[in-house]
Amino acid sequence: MSVRRFVVTGMALGLVMFGAGMALGASDPLSYDDPGMHFRPPDGWERLPIAESGPDQGGNRPPVAVYFLKKSKYDQRLITITVQPFTGSLDGFGNSRTGDLRQQSDSTFVEKQEKTKLSNGMPAIWLKVNQGANLGQYVRRYEYLVIDLTRGIVVSYAGHAGDFDEKEAKDALASLYVVVYPRNRS
C-alpha cells in the first residue's frame, strides 16, 4: 500500500470516526446545548460545574451554565446563561429584565438597550449595564436577551468596568445561536 493511499484511507477513517462520535453524542465540554440553543465561549474560558436546582424562594432561576476567565489577579470575567419560562414578546422580556436588574440594586444603571440580531438572525436585545459604586469600581455587564417562544434567555458577559469593551464582550458571545424551541419537548 502506498504512503499516499494510507494517508487518504487514514483521513477517511478519522472522519468516519469523528462523525460517529458526534452521532453518539460526544460533545465539547465547553459547549452549552439544548434543543433551542447553542453557545461555546472562546478558547481560554473554563466552564464551572453547577448543581441543577429549581427556582429560589423569590422565583429566580439559577444559571444553566457559567464560564470563568482569569486574565490576571484583578481582571476576571464571567459568562452566565440563564433560562426561564417566558411566552410573551421580546420587548416584554426586555422590559421585565431591565426592571429586575434595577430592583437588584440602587446602583444599577442600564446605559444601553437596543434591538439587534444574533449571528443566525434571531431577534435579540443588547444591554449594557453598570452596577456598583465602591470607590469608583463597578461591574460592567453586557447581555443578550432572546426569546424562543417558550423561554426567555439571558446570556451575560461581566467583569470590572474598564477591563474590557463592548466589542470584546460581543466577540466572546458571538457563538450564541438560538432557534424557536421545538414544541412538545422538555
N, C-alpha and C positions, 0 to 999 in steps of 0.2 A: 504494500500500500504506500503510495507516495505521501510525502510530508504534507503537500497541499491538500490532498484528499482527506488526510487525517485531521487537519485543522478545520476544514469545512465541515466534516462529519461531527467533530467535537463541538463546533459552534452551534450546529443544528441541534445536537443532543442537549446542549446547555439551554438553548431557547425553549425546547420542549419541556425540560425540567423546570425552568423558570415559570413557564405558562402553567404547568401542572401545580406548582407551588402556589401560584396566585389563585388557581381554581380551588385549591384545597383550603383557602382561607389564610394562607401565610400573609401576614401584613407587616407593615412598617410600625415598629413600636412607638414612633413619634406621632403617627397619624391619628387623628380622631375621625372616625367614620360612623355614620348611621345611614338609614335609608334615604334621608333628605339632605345630608350634609357631608362635606369632606374638608378637613383642614390639616395642614402639616406646616410646622414652623420652619424657618431656615435652619441650616446646619449650625450647630453650636448650642442650640437650646436643649434643655433637659425636661422630660415630662415627669412631673411629680405624681407619685401614687396618691390617689384619693379614695376614701371609702364611699361606697354608694349609700346614700341615705335620702330620706324624703325631705319635704319642706320643714323648716324650723317652726317654732310657735308663732312667728309673725307671718308665716306663709312664704318666706323667702326660700328659693330653691338653691341648693349648693351647686357649684360648678360641676360640669361633666368632664372637664379636662382643664389642667393647669400646667403651664410651662414656665420655666425659670431660666434666666440668662444672667450670668455674673460677669460683667466686663472688668470690674475692679471692685475693691472693697466698698467703694461709695457709689458705684454705678451698677445697680441691679434692676432687672426688668421682669415683669410678669405678663403673660398672656393667659387670659381665662376665657373659657367658653361656658356660658350659662344658657340653659334651655328651659322654657316654661310653657305650659299650655296657653295658647292665645289664638282666638279666631277672628279678631277684629281687623281693622285696616292697618297699614304700615304707619300712617300718620297717628292713629290712635296708640299704637305701640310706642312710637317715638315720644308722644306726649306723656304716656304712662312712665316711661323710663326716665325722662328728664325730671318729672315730678318726684319719682323715687330717689333719684340722685340728690335733689335739693333737700329732701327730708332727712337724708343720712347725716348731714352736717350743715351748720350755719355758714361754713366757709367754703361751700361748693358753688362754683360758678361755671355754668355751661356757656363757654365762649363761642362755640360754633355748632350749628345744627343745619346740615344741608342734605338734600336728596342726592343720591348717586346711584351707581350700579356696580355690582360685583363683576369680576372678570368674565363670568359666564352670562352676564346680562341681567341677573336677578336684581330687582329694585332694592335699595337699601337706604339707610340714613347714616351719615357720618357725623359723629360727635367729637368735639374737643372739650374736655372737662378739666378744670383746675380745682384742687382741693387742698385745704390746709393753709396755715399762715404762721408756722412756727419759725420765727426769726428769718422770715423771707424764704424758707424752704417749703416747697409744696410739691404735691404729686400731680403730674400731668397724666391724663388718660385719654386715649383715642379709642373710639368704639364704632364698630359696625353694628347696626340694628337691622335685623332681617326677619321677615315672617315667611313661613312656608305653608300657610293656610290652616295649620293646626297648632303651630308653636311660634313663640317669639324667641329669637336667638340674639344673644349679645356676645360679641367677640371683642374683647378688650385688651389693649396694649398699654401698660402703665409702668412708670418709673419716675425718678426725680426730674422735675422740670429743669430744662437747660441741658440735660444729658443726651437728649435726642430731639429730633424734629419730626414734623408731620410726615415727610417723605419716608423717613426710616420706619415709622410706625406702619404706614401703608405698605411698604415693601415687605415687612415682616408678616403682614396679614394677607398678602396678595394671593395665597393659595386657597383662601376661603371660597368654597363652592357650595351653593345652596340651590336646591330644586324644590318644587312643590312636593310635600311629603306624601308618599303613596298612601292612599286610603286603605282602611281595614288592616293596617299594620300597627304593631305595638312598638 
